[in-house]
């Protein structure tokens, strides 16, 4: 693939595909838990509220990634990778809580704050870069 037609941001497109597909899978999990109330699925996802939050967060990340990708504004790798990792990590934190809502372990807390920091930095820097580009 020619990297130029993606403005160097093909990672954003690929990550958006991953987050969209994950969001679609979670939509079916919501149907089986909240709608059909299948006991097996309710045993896996004990917090359907967090499952819904994870589902919506994956879809929101998809939209954000596609928006920045569609701008065709070249973003540096130190911005793209935190966006990509955070877009998968943030909703995954909700997914973990959907399975184990009482988790308060140190590894989970470290994961949570790491992914929040990556997402904030990545999307914040992307917004600044795009804003500056629009003012030229």
BELBEL-V702810 format. One record per pair of residues at least 12 apart in sequence whose C-alpha atoms are under 10 Angstrom apart, sorted by the first residue. I is the first residue (numbers start at 1). J is the second residue. D is the distance in Angstrom with one decimal. If there is no record, write none. Layout:
BEGIN
{{I & J & D} {I & J & D}}
END
This chain:
BEGIN
{{4 & 72 & 9.5} {4 & 74 & 9.3} {5 & 72 & 8.2} {6 & 69 & 7.5} {6 & 70 & 8.7} {6 & 71 & 9.8} {6 & 72 & 6.6} {6 & 73 & 8.9} {6 & 74 & 8.4} {7 & 69 & 8.2} {7 & 70 & 9.5} {7 & 71 & 9.0} {7 & 72 & 5.4} {7 & 73 & 6.2} {7 & 74 & 5.0} {7 & 75 & 7.9} {8 & 69 & 9.2} {8 & 72 & 8.4} {8 & 73 & 8.5} {8 & 74 & 5.8} {8 & 75 & 7.1} {8 & 76 & 8.2} {8 & 77 & 8.6} {8 & 80 & 9.3} {9 & 65 & 9.7} {9 & 68 & 8.5} {9 & 69 & 6.1} {9 & 70 & 9.3} {9 & 71 & 9.8} {9 & 72 & 7.7} {9 & 73 & 8.2} {9 & 74 & 6.6} {9 & 75 & 6.7} {9 & 76 & 8.6} {9 & 77 & 8.5} {9 & 80 & 7.1} {9 & 81 & 9.8} {10 & 69 & 7.5} {10 & 72 & 10.0} {10 & 80 & 9.4} {11 & 65 & 9.3} {11 & 69 & 8.8} {11 & 77 & 9.3} {11 & 80 & 7.2} {11 & 81 & 7.7} {11 & 83 & 9.4} {11 & 84 & 7.1} {12 & 62 & 9.0} {12 & 64 & 9.3} {12 & 65 & 5.6} {12 & 66 & 7.0} {12 & 67 & 9.4} {12 & 68 & 7.7} {12 & 69 & 6.0} {12 & 70 & 9.6} {12 & 80 & 6.9} {12 & 81 & 8.4} {12 & 83 & 7.7} {12 & 84 & 6.3} {12 & 85 & 10.0} {12 & 87 & 9.5} {13 & 62 & 8.8} {13 & 65 & 6.9} {13 & 66 & 6.3} {13 & 67 & 9.6} {13 & 68 & 9.2} {13 & 69 & 6.3} {13 & 70 & 8.9} {13 & 84 & 9.3} {14 & 65 & 9.3} {14 & 66 & 9.6} {14 & 69 & 10.0} {14 & 84 & 8.9} {15 & 61 & 9.2} {15 & 62 & 7.8} {15 & 65 & 7.6} {15 & 66 & 9.2} {15 & 81 & 9.8} {15 & 83 & 9.1} {15 & 84 & 5.9} {15 & 85 & 8.4} {15 & 87 & 7.7} {15 & 88 & 7.8} {16 & 58 & 8.9} {16 & 59 & 8.8} {16 & 60 & 9.8} {16 & 61 & 7.3} {16 & 62 & 4.6} {16 & 63 & 7.6} {16 & 64 & 8.5} {16 & 65 & 5.8} {16 & 66 & 6.4} {16 & 67 & 9.9} {16 & 69 & 9.2} {16 & 84 & 8.3} {16 & 87 & 8.3} {16 & 88 & 9.2} {17 & 62 & 7.4} {17 & 65 & 9.4} {17 & 66 & 9.1} {18 & 58 & 9.1} {18 & 62 & 8.4} {18 & 84 & 10.0} {18 & 87 & 9.7} {18 & 88 & 8.2} {19 & 55 & 9.3} {19 & 57 & 9.0} {19 & 58 & 5.3} {19 & 59 & 6.7} {19 & 60 & 9.0} {19 & 61 & 7.0} {19 & 62 & 5.7} {19 & 63 & 9.5} {19 & 65 & 9.4} {19 & 84 & 9.6} {19 & 87 & 7.4} {19 & 88 & 6.5} {19 & 91 & 8.9} {20 & 55 & 9.3} {20 & 58 & 6.6} {20 & 59 & 5.9} {20 & 60 & 9.1} {20 & 61 & 8.4} {20 & 62 & 5.8} {20 & 63 & 8.8} {21 & 58 & 8.9} {21 & 59 & 9.1} {21 & 62 & 9.5} {22 & 54 & 9.6} {22 & 55 & 7.9} {22 & 58 & 7.0} {22 & 59 & 8.6} {22 & 62 & 10.0} {22 & 88 & 9.3} {22 & 91 & 9.7} {22 & 92 & 9.8} {23 & 52 & 9.7} {23 & 54 & 7.9} {23 & 55 & 5.0} {23 & 56 & 7.3} {23 & 57 & 8.2} {23 & 58 & 5.3} {23 & 59 & 5.8} {23 & 60 & 9.4} {23 & 61 & 9.8} {23 & 62 & 8.8} {23 & 91 & 9.3} {24 & 55 & 7.8} {24 & 56 & 10.0} {24 & 58 & 9.0} {24 & 59 & 8.5} {25 & 55 & 8.6} {26 & 51 & 7.4} {26 & 52 & 8.0} {26 & 54 & 7.9} {26 & 55 & 5.6} {26 & 56 & 9.2} {26 & 58 & 9.1} {26 & 95 & 9.1} {27 & 51 & 9.0} {27 & 52 & 8.1} {27 & 54 & 9.9} {27 & 55 & 6.6} {27 & 56 & 9.1} {28 & 55 & 9.9} {29 & 41 & 7.3} {29 & 42 & 9.3} {29 & 44 & 9.9} {29 & 45 & 8.5} {29 & 48 & 9.2} {29 & 51 & 8.2} {29 & 52 & 9.3} {29 & 55 & 9.3} {30 & 42 & 9.7} {30 & 45 & 9.2} {30 & 48 & 7.2} {30 & 49 & 9.5} {30 & 51 & 7.1} {30 & 52 & 6.9} {30 & 55 & 8.5} {33 & 45 & 7.6} {33 & 46 & 9.1} {33 & 47 & 9.5} {33 & 48 & 7.0} {33 & 51 & 9.4} {34 & 48 & 6.9} {34 & 49 & 9.4} {34 & 51 & 9.8} {34 & 52 & 9.5} {42 & 98 & 10.0} {42 & 99 & 9.3} {43 & 99 & 8.4} {44 & 98 & 8.2} {44 & 99 & 5.8} {44 & 100 & 8.7} {45 & 95 & 8.5} {45 & 96 & 9.1} {45 & 97 & 8.7} {45 & 98 & 5.2} {45 & 99 & 4.6} {45 & 100 & 7.8} {45 & 101 & 9.1} {46 & 97 & 8.6} {46 & 98 & 5.9} {46 & 99 & 5.6} {46 & 100 & 6.9} {46 & 101 & 7.3} {47 & 94 & 9.7} {47 & 95 & 9.2} {47 & 96 & 9.7} {47 & 97 & 7.1} {47 & 98 & 4.5} {47 & 99 & 6.6} {47 & 100 & 7.6} {47 & 101 & 6.4} {47 & 102 & 9.9} {48 & 95 & 9.6} {48 & 97 & 9.4} {48 & 98 & 6.2} {48 & 99 & 8.8} {48 & 101 & 9.9} {49 & 94 & 9.2} {49 & 97 & 9.3} {49 & 98 & 7.3} {49 & 101 & 9.9} {50 & 91 & 9.5} {50 & 93 & 9.1} {50 & 94 & 5.4} {50 & 95 & 6.6} {50 & 96 & 8.4} {50 & 97 & 6.1} {50 & 98 & 4.7} {50 & 99 & 8.5} {50 & 100 & 9.7} {50 & 101 & 8.0} {51 & 91 & 9.3} {51 & 92 & 9.7} {51 & 94 & 6.6} {51 & 95 & 5.8} {51 & 96 & 8.7} {51 & 97 & 7.8} {51 & 98 & 5.0} {51 & 99 & 8.2} {52 & 94 & 8.5} {52 & 95 & 8.8} {52 & 98 & 8.5} {53 & 91 & 7.6} {53 & 92 & 10.0} {53 & 93 & 9.8} {53 & 94 & 6.3} {53 & 95 & 8.1} {53 & 97 & 9.8} {53 & 98 & 8.8} {54 & 90 & 8.2} {54 & 91 & 4.7} {54 & 92 & 6.7} {54 & 93 & 7.6} {54 & 94 & 4.8} {54 & 95 & 5.5} {54 & 96 & 9.0} {54 & 97 & 9.0} {54 & 98 & 8.1} {55 & 91 & 7.3} {55 & 92 & 9.3} {55 & 94 & 8.5} {55 & 95 & 8.2} {56 & 91 & 8.2} {56 & 94 & 9.9} {57 & 87 & 8.4} {57 & 88 & 9.3} {57 & 90 & 7.5} {57 & 91 & 5.3} {57 & 92 & 8.9} {57 & 94 & 8.4} {57 & 95 & 9.9} {58 & 87 & 7.2} {58 & 88 & 7.3} {58 & 89 & 9.5} {58 & 90 & 8.2} {58 & 91 & 5.6} {58 & 92 & 8.4} {58 & 94 & 9.8} {59 & 87 & 9.7} {59 & 91 & 9.2} {60 & 87 & 8.9} {60 & 91 & 9.4} {61 & 83 & 9.1} {61 & 84 & 9.1} {61 & 86 & 8.9} {61 & 87 & 5.4} {61 & 88 & 8.0} {61 & 90 & 8.9} {61 & 91 & 8.4} {61 & 119 & 9.8} {62 & 87 & 7.8} {62 & 88 & 9.6} {64 & 83 & 9.4} {64 & 87 & 8.9} {64 & 123 & 8.6} {65 & 80 & 9.6} {65 & 83 & 7.8} {65 & 84 & 8.0} {65 & 87 & 8.1} {65 & 123 & 9.0} {68 & 80 & 9.8} {68 & 123 & 9.1} {68 & 126 & 7.7} {68 & 127 & 8.6} {68 & 130 & 8.4} {71 & 130 & 8.2} {72 & 130 & 9.8} {73 & 126 & 9.4} {73 & 129 & 8.5} {73 & 130 & 6.9} {73 & 133 & 7.8} {73 & 134 & 9.7} {74 & 126 & 9.6} {74 & 129 & 9.0} {74 & 130 & 9.0} {74 & 133 & 9.8} {75 & 125 & 9.1} {75 & 126 & 6.9} {75 & 129 & 7.4} {75 & 130 & 8.5} {76 & 125 & 9.6} {76 & 126 & 8.9} {76 & 129 & 9.4} {77 & 122 & 9.8} {78 & 121 & 9.5} {78 & 122 & 7.8} {78 & 125 & 9.3} {79 & 118 & 9.2} {79 & 119 & 9.5} {79 & 121 & 7.5} {79 & 122 & 4.8} {79 & 123 & 7.5} {79 & 124 & 8.8} {79 & 125 & 6.3} {79 & 126 & 6.4} {79 & 129 & 9.5} {80 & 122 & 6.5} {80 & 123 & 8.5} {80 & 125 & 9.3} {80 & 126 & 7.9} {81 & 118 & 8.6} {81 & 119 & 9.5} {81 & 122 & 7.4} {82 & 115 & 8.4} {82 & 116 & 9.9} {82 & 117 & 8.6} {82 & 118 & 4.9} {82 & 119 & 5.9} {82 & 120 & 8.5} {82 & 121 & 7.0} {82 & 122 & 4.8} {82 & 123 & 8.0} {82 & 125 & 9.8} {83 & 115 & 9.6} {83 & 118 & 6.8} {83 & 119 & 5.4} {83 & 120 & 8.2} {83 & 121 & 7.8} {83 & 122 & 4.5} {83 & 123 & 5.8} {83 & 124 & 9.2} {83 & 125 & 9.3} {83 & 126 & 8.4} {84 & 118 & 8.9} {84 & 119 & 8.1} {84 & 122 & 8.2} {84 & 123 & 9.5} {85 & 114 & 10.0} {85 & 115 & 7.3} {85 & 118 & 7.2} {85 & 119 & 7.5} {85 & 122 & 9.1} {86 & 112 & 9.9} {86 & 114 & 8.5} {86 & 115 & 5.1} {86 & 116 & 6.7} {86 & 117 & 8.0} {86 & 118 & 5.4} {86 & 119 & 4.3} {86 & 120 & 8.1} {86 & 121 & 9.2} {86 & 122 & 7.8} {86 & 123 & 9.0} {87 & 115 & 8.3} {87 & 116 & 9.4} {87 & 118 & 8.9} {87 & 119 & 6.6} {87 & 122 & 9.5} {87 & 123 & 9.5} {88 & 115 & 8.5} {88 & 119 & 9.3} {89 & 111 & 8.1} {89 & 112 & 7.9} {89 & 114 & 8.7} {89 & 115 & 5.4} {89 & 116 & 8.0} {89 & 118 & 8.9} {89 & 119 & 8.4} {90 & 111 & 9.2} {90 & 112 & 7.3} {90 & 113 & 9.3} {90 & 114 & 9.3} {90 & 115 & 5.8} {90 & 116 & 6.4} {90 & 117 & 9.7} {90 & 118 & 9.2} {90 & 119 & 7.6} {91 & 112 & 10.0} {91 & 115 & 9.4} {92 & 111 & 9.8} {92 & 112 & 9.1} {92 & 115 & 9.4} {93 & 108 & 8.1} {93 & 109 & 9.5} {93 & 111 & 7.9} {93 & 112 & 6.3} {93 & 113 & 9.9} {93 & 115 & 8.4} {93 & 116 & 9.5} {94 & 112 & 9.4} {96 & 108 & 8.7}}
END
